[in-house]
């Protein structure tokens, strides 16, 4: 019993602090990724420049939906033409803090979520030890289970985060995290159309990512021989972790795009176009082509490739240190 409690604390603690550091370093790329995922190809875009003239009582009810420009064409001066242009445009129009919009929800959710990710992975791995599965399949299935579990925890925070990231006003002009969350709950409730909308897409995003992420990392790490040189051994693990995060990002990004479309502002205010995960994927594919399902892939890889490697390495080293010294 004491040993079980100790393992629980070790696996949870090992996944907490790496997540906080990773979020603070990589969040700007997440903002850019979300913005690019929300952009459509239609040659119609919505301008809400009269928002400031609306009475404050009315404005409060629609502020989070009617200040977005999400249908942009190539001639729109505010459209994002490339990754570099995304960074320049956000910095010029929204300032440095524009890159940190929506950071509070992931700090509140991602750090415990990552602790949940690694803790549940270890628990599912132990449970699967009672089933006759190959070690290779055990890692993948345990990863899938951990992803589905963390999706349940994180989805409400994702709804708030995506809404704040889609806001193109200056950082000081956007609603606070708590006021925006209250707005969603008051207007749409706690259900699948409110604070938990996009739930199936979030399940797919996290389930698929963790399945590939953990499955690839631990299987490949067991195949490639351990190096006695500490530096080369670190590089071996980092390289495998980098590939794990990159491959997982490529495979799961259609779910990510669907999640952003469902949880973000709809093309026409008052009309819900994107409702369910696979129907949203089909709609994006039919209207915008297959590449639209991979919008935001580059900033996602830039974040979760090295970020995923860092988290796995820090987790392993922290877990080993705790086992040896605690």
C-alpha positions as CSV (number, residue, x, y, z in Angstrom):
1,X,0.0,0.0,0.0
2,X,2.8,2.4,0.9
3,X,4.8,1.4,-2.2
4,X,1.6,2.0,-4.4
5,X,1.1,5.4,-2.9
6,X,4.7,6.3,-3.4
7,X,4.6,5.2,-7.1
8,X,1.5,7.3,-7.6
9,X,3.2,10.4,-6.2
10,X,6.3,9.8,-8.2
11,X,4.6,9.3,-11.5
12,X,2.3,12.3,-10.9
13,X,5.0,14.7,-9.7
14,X,7.3,13.6,-12.6
15,X,4.8,14.8,-15.1
16,X,3.8,18.1,-13.5
17,X,6.8,20.5,-13.7
18,X,8.0,19.6,-17.3
19,X,4.5,20.5,-18.5
20,X,4.5,24.0,-16.9
21,X,7.9,24.9,-18.5
22,X,6.8,23.5,-21.8
23,X,3.6,25.5,-21.8
24,X,5.4,28.8,-21.1
25,X,7.9,28.2,-23.8
26,X,5.7,26.8,-26.5
27,X,2.3,28.6,-26.0
28,X,2.9,31.2,-28.8
29,X,3.1,28.3,-31.3
30,X,-0.2,27.0,-30.0
31,X,-1.9,30.4,-30.6
32,X,-0.6,30.5,-34.2
33,X,-1.7,26.9,-34.8
34,X,-5.2,27.6,-33.5
35,X,-5.5,30.7,-35.7
36,X,-4.4,28.9,-38.8
37,X,-6.8,26.0,-38.0
38,X,-9.7,28.4,-37.9
39,X,-9.0,30.1,-41.3
40,X,-11.2,29.0,-44.2
41,X,-10.9,29.5,-47.9
42,X,-14.2,31.3,-48.7
43,X,-13.9,34.7,-50.3
44,X,-16.2,36.2,-47.7
45,X,-15.1,37.6,-44.4
46,X,-17.0,39.2,-41.5
47,X,-16.1,42.6,-40.1
48,X,-17.5,43.6,-36.8
49,X,-15.9,47.1,-36.5
50,X,-19.2,48.5,-35.0
51,X,-18.8,46.4,-31.8
52,X,-17.7,49.4,-29.8
53,X,-20.9,51.2,-30.6
54,X,-23.1,48.4,-29.2
55,X,-24.7,48.9,-25.8
56,X,-22.6,47.2,-23.2
57,X,-25.4,45.0,-21.9
58,X,-25.9,43.5,-25.4
59,X,-22.2,43.5,-26.1
60,X,-21.5,41.3,-23.0
61,X,-23.7,38.6,-24.4
62,X,-22.2,38.4,-27.9
63,X,-18.7,39.8,-27.4
64,X,-16.9,36.4,-27.6
65,X,-18.5,35.5,-30.9
66,X,-18.9,38.8,-32.8
67,X,-15.4,40.2,-32.8
68,X,-13.8,37.5,-34.9
69,X,-12.7,37.5,-38.5
70,X,-12.6,33.8,-39.4
71,X,-13.6,33.7,-43.1
72,X,-10.7,35.4,-44.8
73,X,-9.7,35.6,-48.5
74,X,-6.2,36.0,-50.0
75,X,-6.7,39.8,-50.4
76,X,-7.6,40.4,-46.8
77,X,-4.7,42.3,-45.3
78,X,-5.1,40.5,-42.0
79,X,-5.0,37.0,-43.4
80,X,-2.0,34.8,-42.5
81,X,0.1,34.0,-45.6
82,X,2.8,31.9,-43.8
83,X,4.1,30.9,-40.4
84,X,6.4,33.9,-40.3
85,X,3.6,36.2,-41.4
86,X,1.4,34.9,-38.6
87,X,4.0,35.8,-36.0
88,X,4.5,39.3,-37.5
89,X,0.8,40.0,-37.8
90,X,-0.1,39.0,-34.3
91,X,2.9,40.9,-32.8
92,X,2.0,44.1,-34.9
93,X,-1.7,44.1,-34.2
94,X,-1.9,42.5,-30.7
95,X,1.5,43.0,-29.2
96,X,3.7,40.5,-27.4
97,X,1.0,39.4,-25.0
98,X,-1.1,38.4,-28.0
99,X,1.1,35.3,-28.2
100,X,0.0,34.3,-24.7
101,X,-3.8,34.6,-25.1
102,X,-5.6,31.7,-23.5
103,X,-2.5,30.7,-21.5
104,X,-4.3,30.5,-18.1
105,X,-6.6,27.6,-19.1
106,X,-3.7,25.4,-20.2
107,X,-1.6,26.3,-17.1
108,X,-4.6,25.4,-15.0
109,X,-5.4,22.3,-17.0
110,X,-2.3,21.2,-18.8
111,X,0.0,20.8,-15.8
112,X,-2.4,18.5,-13.9
113,X,-3.4,17.0,-17.3
114,X,0.2,16.0,-18.0
115,X,0.4,14.5,-14.6
116,X,-2.8,12.6,-15.4
117,X,-1.3,11.6,-18.8
118,X,1.8,10.0,-17.3
119,X,0.2,8.6,-14.2
120,X,-2.7,6.9,-16.1
121,X,-0.3,5.6,-18.7
122,X,1.6,3.8,-15.9
123,X,-1.6,2.5,-14.4
124,X,-3.0,1.2,-17.6
125,X,0.3,-0.4,-18.4
126,X,0.1,-2.2,-15.1
127,X,-3.5,-3.3,-15.7
128,X,-2.6,-4.6,-19.2
129,X,0.1,-6.7,-17.6
130,X,-2.8,-9.1,-16.6
131,X,-3.8,-9.4,-20.2
132,X,-1.9,-11.5,-22.8
133,X,-0.8,-8.6,-25.0
134,X,2.6,-8.2,-26.5
135,X,4.8,-5.5,-24.9
136,X,4.6,-3.4,-28.1
137,X,0.8,-3.4,-28.1
138,X,0.7,-2.8,-24.4
139,X,2.5,0.5,-24.7
140,X,0.1,1.7,-27.5
141,X,-3.1,0.6,-25.7
142,X,-1.9,2.1,-22.4
143,X,-1.2,5.3,-24.4
144,X,-4.7,5.3,-25.9
145,X,-6.3,4.8,-22.5
146,X,-4.2,7.7,-21.0
147,X,-5.2,10.0,-23.9
148,X,-8.9,9.3,-23.5
149,X,-8.7,9.9,-19.8
150,X,-6.9,13.2,-20.1
151,X,-9.3,14.3,-22.8
152,X,-12.2,14.1,-20.2
153,X,-10.2,16.3,-17.8
154,X,-9.0,18.9,-20.3
155,X,-11.9,19.5,-22.7
156,X,-13.7,22.3,-20.8
157,X,-10.4,24.2,-20.5
158,X,-9.8,23.6,-24.3
159,X,-13.2,25.2,-25.1
160,X,-12.2,28.4,-23.1
161,X,-8.7,28.4,-24.5
162,X,-9.7,28.2,-28.2
163,X,-12.3,30.9,-27.7
164,X,-9.7,33.2,-26.2
165,X,-7.1,32.4,-28.8
166,X,-9.5,33.2,-31.6
167,X,-10.0,36.7,-30.2
168,X,-8.0,39.1,-32.4
169,X,-8.3,42.1,-30.2
170,X,-5.4,43.3,-28.1
171,X,-4.6,41.3,-25.0
172,X,-5.8,44.1,-22.7
173,X,-9.2,44.3,-24.5
174,X,-10.1,40.6,-24.4
175,X,-12.4,39.1,-21.8
176,X,-10.8,37.4,-18.8
177,X,-10.6,33.6,-18.6
178,X,-13.2,33.4,-15.9
179,X,-15.6,35.9,-17.5
180,X,-15.4,34.0,-20.8
181,X,-16.0,30.7,-19.0
182,X,-19.0,32.1,-17.2
183,X,-20.3,33.5,-20.5
184,X,-20.2,30.0,-22.1
185,X,-21.9,28.4,-19.2
186,X,-24.6,31.1,-19.0
187,X,-25.3,31.1,-22.8
188,X,-24.8,27.4,-23.7
189,X,-24.6,25.4,-20.4
190,X,-22.2,22.7,-19.4
191,X,-23.2,20.1,-22.0
192,X,-21.9,19.1,-25.4
193,X,-23.0,22.4,-26.9
194,X,-21.5,24.5,-24.1
195,X,-18.5,24.0,-22.0
196,X,-18.0,20.4,-23.3
197,X,-18.5,21.0,-27.0
198,X,-16.1,19.2,-29.2
199,X,-15.8,16.4,-26.7
200,X,-15.5,13.6,-29.3
201,X,-12.9,15.5,-31.3
202,X,-10.9,16.0,-28.1
203,X,-11.1,12.3,-27.3
204,X,-9.8,11.6,-30.8
205,X,-7.0,14.1,-30.6
206,X,-5.7,13.0,-27.3
207,X,-6.4,9.3,-27.7
208,X,-4.6,9.0,-31.1
209,X,-1.7,11.3,-30.0
210,X,-0.9,9.4,-26.8
211,X,-1.3,6.0,-28.5
212,X,1.3,6.9,-31.1
213,X,3.4,9.0,-28.7
214,X,3.9,6.4,-26.0
215,X,3.7,3.4,-28.4
216,X,6.4,4.7,-30.7
217,X,8.7,6.1,-28.0
218,X,8.9,3.0,-25.8
219,X,8.9,0.5,-28.6
220,X,11.7,2.2,-30.6
221,X,13.7,3.0,-27.4
222,X,13.7,-0.8,-26.6
223,X,14.9,-1.6,-30.1
224,X,17.8,0.9,-30.3
225,X,20.6,-0.2,-28.0
226,X,21.4,1.9,-24.9
227,X,24.6,4.0,-25.3
228,X,27.1,4.0,-22.4
229,X,28.1,7.6,-23.1
230,X,25.6,9.9,-21.1
231,X,25.5,12.6,-23.8
232,X,24.9,10.1,-26.6
233,X,22.3,8.3,-24.5
234,X,20.5,11.7,-23.9
235,X,20.6,12.4,-27.7
236,X,19.3,8.9,-28.4
237,X,16.3,9.4,-26.1
238,X,15.7,13.0,-27.3
239,X,15.8,11.9,-31.0
240,X,13.2,9.1,-30.4
241,X,11.1,11.5,-28.3
242,X,11.3,14.1,-31.1
243,X,10.1,11.6,-33.7
244,X,7.4,10.4,-31.4
245,X,5.9,13.9,-30.9
246,X,6.3,14.7,-34.7
247,X,4.7,11.5,-35.9
248,X,1.9,11.7,-33.4
249,X,1.2,15.3,-34.4
250,X,1.0,14.4,-38.1
251,X,-1.5,11.6,-37.4
252,X,-3.8,13.4,-35.0
253,X,-4.0,16.9,-36.5
254,X,-7.3,16.3,-38.4
255,X,-8.9,15.8,-35.0
256,X,-7.2,19.0,-33.9
257,X,-8.6,20.9,-36.8
258,X,-12.0,19.5,-36.2
259,X,-11.8,20.4,-32.5
260,X,-10.8,24.0,-33.3
261,X,-13.6,24.4,-35.8
262,X,-16.2,23.0,-33.4
263,X,-15.0,24.9,-30.3
264,X,-14.1,28.1,-32.1
265,X,-16.4,30.8,-33.5
266,X,-18.7,29.6,-36.3
267,X,-18.6,31.1,-39.8
268,X,-22.0,32.7,-39.4
269,X,-23.0,33.9,-35.9
270,X,-26.0,32.1,-34.7
271,X,-25.7,29.2,-37.1
272,X,-23.8,26.1,-36.0
273,X,-22.0,24.7,-39.0
274,X,-19.5,22.4,-37.2
275,X,-21.1,20.0,-34.8
276,X,-19.6,16.6,-34.7
277,X,-16.0,15.4,-35.2
278,X,-16.2,13.2,-38.3
279,X,-18.9,15.3,-39.9
280,X,-16.7,18.4,-39.5
281,X,-13.7,16.6,-41.0
282,X,-15.9,15.6,-44.0
283,X,-17.1,19.2,-44.4
284,X,-13.6,20.6,-44.3
285,X,-12.4,18.0,-46.8
286,X,-15.3,18.6,-49.2
287,X,-15.2,22.4,-49.1
288,X,-11.4,23.1,-48.7
289,X,-9.6,19.9,-49.7
290,X,-7.4,17.4,-47.9
291,X,-4.7,19.9,-47.0
292,X,-7.2,21.9,-44.9
293,X,-7.2,19.1,-42.4
294,X,-3.5,19.7,-41.8
295,X,-3.7,23.5,-41.2
296,X,-1.5,24.5,-38.4
297,X,0.7,21.4,-38.7
298,X,4.0,23.3,-38.8
299,X,3.6,25.2,-35.5
300,X,2.1,22.0,-34.0
301,X,5.2,20.0,-34.9
302,X,7.5,22.9,-33.8
303,X,5.8,22.7,-30.4
304,X,5.0,19.0,-29.8
305,X,8.1,17.6,-31.6
306,X,10.8,19.1,-29.2
307,X,8.2,19.7,-26.5
308,X,7.2,16.1,-26.5
309,X,10.8,15.0,-26.4
310,X,11.5,17.3,-23.4
311,X,8.5,16.0,-21.5
312,X,9.4,12.4,-21.9
313,X,13.0,13.0,-21.0
314,X,12.3,15.1,-18.0
315,X,9.6,12.6,-16.9
316,X,12.0,9.7,-17.2
317,X,14.9,11.4,-15.4
318,X,12.7,12.9,-12.7
319,X,11.0,9.5,-12.1
320,X,14.3,7.8,-11.9
321,X,15.7,10.4,-9.5
322,X,12.6,10.1,-7.2
323,X,12.9,6.3,-7.2
324,X,16.6,6.5,-6.2
325,X,16.4,9.4,-3.7
326,X,12.9,9.3,-2.2
